[in-house]
Amino acid sequence: MGTAMTTPAEVVTRPGGEWLLAGHPVARIGYGAMQLAERPGRPPVDADDAIALLHRALELGVTHIDTAEFYGHGTANELIRRAFGDTDEVVIVSKVGADRVDAPVRLVAAQKPNELRASVEANLKSLGRERIAVVNLRRADAQPGIIASGDQIVNLDDQLAELSALRDEGLIGAFGLSNVSLEQLQQALPSGLACVQNSYSLVERSGERMLDLCRANDIAWAPFFPLGSAFPGRPKVVEQPAVIEAARQLGVTPSQVGLAWLLQHGPNMLLIAGTSSIAHLEQNVAVGDIKLSDEIMVALDAVSAN
Ligand SMILES: NC(=O)c1ccc[n+]([C@@H]2O[C@H](COP(=O)([O-])OP(=O)(O)OC[C@H]3O[C@@H](n4cnc5c(N)ncnc54)[C@H](OP(=O)(O)O)[C@@H]3O)[C@@H](O)[C@H]2O)c1
């Protein structure tokens, strides 16, 4: 009596389990939309195919979509708007801190507080929403990507004040950080962060202490380049011998091993692997059902030392 009953029909299975992201329950397996707008070395994805992929993602239980206004100068956001409208079923995480100029060619830093605000407004417009659930501040102090110089070197506290104001005004639900150092993460903790998005994978483990700090503070860790990216010349998770061997033993793909390791490595890990292929998306969502043995985890943990 008085106890809420859950009938089997109400039990929702979310790929990879669930995480409360800025108050929204999301599947730990999400989706990164950059490949829909920018595929290094390959032609752009057809818009209808991109929308079909986004619909398939939701059908598979993906409820967390990572994007940015600067992915194709609004292209990724507009595809997301066309696919989902403004439904709350999908939690959108966008980012600010850079802009496209000479559209859609050149990416430049846009780190000043007024530029962060303008970028939130541009995101709201292209996404067709009155509020963005989460916005990450993408810092440009270190590789990969553009490095801020001159008046684009902006004090983090000034940026956090602007993001807090945007949150108070209700234009964004919450904010996080991207491409930050441990010191910057510590500095920002009192502002209340929803997530951190740094480059991190089996071949890029430099964020380990930040991941621990996020876990201790119930902050999601949603790494970019979880497979090592689509950019040529960067180390790739799927090329690691230990990953290939684990995939062989388990009868899954090397990409799935790399993503399964991430999921198993931290309870606050959210996946936003990027793909332009529905078949790859389906494989990536299926990672939630892969269990890596302790022995395989140890072998994979050693990859970073290679
Ligand atoms: N905050 C930041 O600075 C920042 C920077 C970069 C990216 N991001 C975000 O992070 C997301 C993920 O990063 P990312 O897309 O650059 O790199 P990624 O997820 O590490 O790798 C994407 C590459 O992996 C391939 N791939 C994905 N699933 C696969 C599978 N099952 N089998 C084989 N290949 C597979 C994709 O090719 P196919 O298209 O052929 O599947 C693509 O070439 C982005 O989409 C974006 O939302 C954020």
The ligand as an ORCA input file, in Angstrom:
! r2SCAN-3c Opt
* xyz 0 1
  N      34.221     18.306    -27.639
  C      34.959     18.162    -28.699
  O      35.948     18.870    -28.895
  C      34.628     17.100    -29.706
  C      35.559     16.828    -30.731
  C      35.248     15.834    -31.627
  C      34.068     15.131    -31.519
  N      33.170     15.419    -30.522
  C      31.932     14.620    -30.365
  O      32.295     13.295    -30.054
  C      31.659     12.398    -30.969
  C      32.525     11.172    -31.175
  O      33.781     11.520    -31.753
  P      34.114     11.265    -33.294
  O      32.877     10.975    -34.065
  O      34.960     12.390    -33.748
  O      35.095     10.009    -33.232
  P      34.896      8.470    -32.838
  O      33.523      8.227    -32.327
  O      36.064      8.088    -32.011
  O      35.099      7.769    -34.249
  C      34.277      7.988    -35.345
  C      34.790      7.079    -36.449
  O      34.579      5.726    -36.059
  C      33.869      5.041    -37.082
  N      32.955      4.096    -36.426
  C      31.981      4.368    -35.505
  N      31.366      3.236    -35.126
  C      31.974      2.225    -35.810
  C      31.787      0.822    -35.852
  N      30.854      0.207    -35.112
  N      32.594      0.102    -36.673
  C      33.554      0.691    -37.428
  N      33.773      2.028    -37.424
  C      32.990      2.777    -36.621
  C      33.140      6.102    -37.875
  O      33.013      5.722    -39.225
  P      31.570      5.414    -39.884
  O      30.904      6.716    -40.109
  O      31.912      4.695    -41.139
  O      30.852      4.526    -38.908
  C      34.085      7.299    -37.763
  O      35.073      7.213    -38.780
  C      31.467     13.242    -32.231
  O      30.541     12.673    -33.116
  C      31.062     14.579    -31.630
  O      29.690     14.558    -31.301
  C      33.447     16.384    -29.616
*
